[in-house]
Amino acid sequence: MVRSTDVLVIGGGATGVGVARDLALRGVDVTLVERSGLAGGTTGRSHGLLHSGARYAETDPEGATECLAENRILRSIAGACVRETGGYFVQLDADDPDYFDEKRAACRDLGIDVETVGSDALREAVPGVTDRAERAMHVPDGVIYPSRLVAATAADAREHGATIHTYAPVEDLHVGGGRVTGATVGGDAAGRFEATAVVNAAGAWAESCAELAGVDVPMRPTRGVMVAVDYPDLEPVLNRCRPPADGDIVVPHDREAVLGTTSVAVDDPDDDPREEWEVERVREECAAMLPAVADAPVGRTYWGVRPLYDPDEAARDGRGVSRDFFLLDHAADGVDGFVSVVGGKLTTHRAMAEATADLVCRRLGTDAPCRTATEPLTAAADPDRLAELVAEFDACAPADGVSE
Ligand SMILES: Cc1cc2nc3c(=O)[nH]c(=O)nc-3n(C[C@H](O)[C@H](O)[C@H](O)COP(=O)(O)OP(=O)(O)OC[C@H]3O[C@@H](n4cnc5c(N)ncnc54)[C@H](O)[C@@H]3O)c2cc1C
């Protein structure tokens, strides 16, 4: 069977569905293919932190500013796909007070609302926080429900004319005359797709997808573990106020606290050995902030693989690799119409999608403006409808309570 579309998007994580929605709202004919259920990759295995930007304020002001802007946008358009919990950066007795001061000053410079609280006020706001907490700053962090966000975004794209195929892996990309012409897809959408443009939004798998078109997209993925423990009493996100390290974030997720994470280089995103030391390290480190999580029953443990792009082999330690996003126009590699979008964060997926759709629209000669920053996701206000969509797109994921 041969199908035609203007734009074929590969990957049904946050980035891919974001691109599909953005293009559909601009009136572009778009088809998305995902090899599993939606959110079956990293998106459904993330921590679910809606970053305020505070985590990156002193090291990456540009990335932090983007997080802040996207945090505000998602709060206004994404309804019950996000939760406004607030968050704290907690300084323990062993932590460098200068680091706290530096982060707070950087947040203020960037316009991130911060409020400093002493240990007593923190204990009142966060029952169970350690006695070792000396002070904390409140920031506008929040929580994302990745399954809901991806399902609502895909549904909105579909309402605006997009076609979404799950269990539809891209098996080959077709290139002729110096441009991409389509793809061979397997699974539930088996057949040939003709397309004017193809967007590779395959996250940590972007390298293997690009190879199908003879293009090199070097990825340096790192894996991280999350441990969800039974802990119904946590309201805000907790971040340890120290330079990024293993086990420094606790995210409230319904009746659980999700502890994370680690950063270990992996060669193949599908070959992810699961190491018990990561689980133990994360529990131990997070228990330094919230002691009861050390003994709380574990609901599930899951790993995600960061889609880090790094053409430089030298930066192999994981945390040195940029977490910004990269938009690669493969016309420069001799394959016109083929674009890869890699890196970034769940929080910034909409901005990644906007930049990608801008580029694709320029190539298609379409000048319709982006509308995704202001148009609410249609299903997002209705939790029952969101549950139906999550089931329909098989977007149930470990990040939202499904055990692997
Ligand atoms: C441990 C960890 C914790 C994180 N925590 C946070 C956080 O708290 N907040 C935050 O903002 N960000 C967080 N991130 C980052 C964030 O999760 C990712 O950047 C984001 O989800 C990536 O989305 P994506 O759509 O680009 O990739 P993915 O979600 O991986 O989507 C790519 C999709 O492509 C599909 N695919 C692959 N090959 C093919 C093929 N041949 N054909 C069809 N489909 C294919 C895959 O199945 C996958 O679903 C975290 C990441 C990790 C690893």
The ligand as an SDF file (V2000), in Angstrom:
LIG
                    3D

 53 58  0  0  0  0  0  0  0  0999 V2000
   16.2180    9.5090   33.3170 C   0  0  0  0  0  0  0  0  0  0  0  0
   15.6290   10.7010   32.6240 C   0  0  0  0  0  0  0  0  0  0  0  0
   14.9080   11.6350   33.3350 C   0  0  0  0  0  0  0  0  0  0  0  0
   14.3860   12.7610   32.6840 C   0  0  0  0  0  0  0  0  0  0  0  0
   13.6560   13.6450   33.3980 N   0  0  0  0  0  0  0  0  0  0  0  0
   13.1740   14.7560   32.8070 C   0  0  0  0  0  0  0  0  0  0  0  0
   12.3850   15.6700   33.5450 C   0  0  0  0  0  0  0  0  0  0  0  0
   12.1030   15.4460   34.7200 O   0  0  0  0  0  0  0  0  0  0  0  0
   11.9480   16.7960   32.9270 N   0  0  0  0  0  0  0  0  0  0  0  0
   12.2470   17.0540   31.6150 C   0  0  0  0  0  0  0  0  0  0  0  0
   11.8440   18.1060   31.1310 O   0  0  0  0  0  0  0  0  0  0  0  0
   12.9720   16.1810   30.8690 N   0  0  0  0  0  0  0  0  0  0  0  0
   13.4250   15.0460   31.4390 C   0  0  0  0  0  0  0  0  0  0  0  0
   14.1480   14.1350   30.7160 N   0  0  0  0  0  0  0  0  0  0  0  0
   14.4010   14.3960   29.2970 C   0  0  0  0  0  0  0  0  0  0  0  0
   13.1580   14.0540   28.4650 C   0  0  0  0  0  0  0  0  0  0  0  0
   12.5120   12.9300   28.9700 O   0  0  0  0  0  0  0  0  0  0  0  0
   13.5260   13.7860   27.0140 C   0  0  0  0  0  0  0  0  0  0  0  0
   14.3780   14.7850   26.5460 O   0  0  0  0  0  0  0  0  0  0  0  0
   12.2910   13.7380   26.1290 C   0  0  0  0  0  0  0  0  0  0  0  0
   11.2800   12.9550   26.7050 O   0  0  0  0  0  0  0  0  0  0  0  0
   12.6590   13.1960   24.7750 C   0  0  0  0  0  0  0  0  0  0  0  0
   11.4950   13.1160   23.9860 O   0  0  0  0  0  0  0  0  0  0  0  0
   11.6190   12.6890   22.4680 P   0  0  0  0  0  0  0  0  0  0  0  0
   10.2640   12.7210   21.9140 O   0  0  0  0  0  0  0  0  0  0  0  0
   12.6690   13.5290   21.8140 O   0  0  0  0  0  0  0  0  0  0  0  0
   12.2100   11.2090   22.5320 O   0  0  0  0  0  0  0  0  0  0  0  0
   11.4050    9.8490   22.8640 P   0  0  0  0  0  0  0  0  0  0  0  0
   10.3910   10.0580   23.8970 O   0  0  0  0  0  0  0  0  0  0  0  0
   12.4260    8.7950   23.1200 O   0  0  0  0  0  0  0  0  0  0  0  0
   10.6550    9.5670   21.5030 O   0  0  0  0  0  0  0  0  0  0  0  0
   11.3010    8.9870   20.3880 C   0  0  0  0  0  0  0  0  0  0  0  0
   10.3880    7.9130   19.8480 C   0  0  0  0  0  0  0  0  0  0  0  0
   10.8940    7.4260   18.6180 O   0  0  0  0  0  0  0  0  0  0  0  0
   10.4760    6.0820   18.5160 C   0  0  0  0  0  0  0  0  0  0  0  0
   11.2420    5.4120   17.4810 N   0  0  0  0  0  0  0  0  0  0  0  0
   12.5330    5.0400   17.5240 C   0  0  0  0  0  0  0  0  0  0  0  0
   12.8840    4.4490   16.3790 N   0  0  0  0  0  0  0  0  0  0  0  0
   11.7840    4.4330   15.5920 C   0  0  0  0  0  0  0  0  0  0  0  0
   11.5010    3.9350   14.2860 C   0  0  0  0  0  0  0  0  0  0  0  0
   12.4400    3.3320   13.5440 N   0  0  0  0  0  0  0  0  0  0  0  0
   10.2480    4.0950   13.7860 N   0  0  0  0  0  0  0  0  0  0  0  0
    9.2910    4.7050   14.5100 C   0  0  0  0  0  0  0  0  0  0  0  0
    9.5010    5.1820   15.7630 N   0  0  0  0  0  0  0  0  0  0  0  0
   10.7330    5.0610   16.2860 C   0  0  0  0  0  0  0  0  0  0  0  0
   10.7090    5.5330   19.9140 C   0  0  0  0  0  0  0  0  0  0  0  0
    9.9530    4.3630   20.1680 O   0  0  0  0  0  0  0  0  0  0  0  0
   10.2890    6.7150   20.7910 C   0  0  0  0  0  0  0  0  0  0  0  0
    8.9570    6.5990   21.2510 O   0  0  0  0  0  0  0  0  0  0  0  0
   14.6310   12.9630   31.3100 C   0  0  0  0  0  0  0  0  0  0  0  0
   15.3180   11.9990   30.5900 C   0  0  0  0  0  0  0  0  0  0  0  0
   15.7910   10.8630   31.2440 C   0  0  0  0  0  0  0  0  0  0  0  0
   16.5040    9.8300   30.4750 C   0  0  0  0  0  0  0  0  0  0  0  0
  1  2  1  0
  2  3  1  0
  2 52  2  0
  3  4  2  0
  4  5  1  0
  4 50  1  0
  5  6  2  0
  6  7  1  0
  6 13  1  0
  7  8  2  0
  7  9  1  0
  9 10  1  0
 10 11  2  0
 10 12  1  0
 12 13  2  0
 13 14  1  0
 14 15  1  0
 14 50  1  0
 15 16  1  0
 16 17  1  0
 16 18  1  0
 18 19  1  0
 18 20  1  0
 20 21  1  0
 20 22  1  0
 22 23  1  0
 23 24  1  0
 24 25  2  0
 24 26  1  0
 24 27  1  0
 27 28  1  0
 28 29  2  0
 28 30  1  0
 28 31  1  0
 31 32  1  0
 32 33  1  0
 33 34  1  0
 33 48  1  0
 34 35  1  0
 35 36  1  0
 35 46  1  0
 36 37  1  0
 36 45  1  0
 37 38  2  0
 38 39  1  0
 39 40  1  0
 39 45  2  0
 40 41  1  0
 40 42  2  0
 42 43  1  0
 43 44  2  0
 44 45  1  0
 46 47  1  0
 46 48  1  0
 48 49  1  0
 50 51  2  0
 51 52  1  0
 52 53  1  0
M  END
$$$$
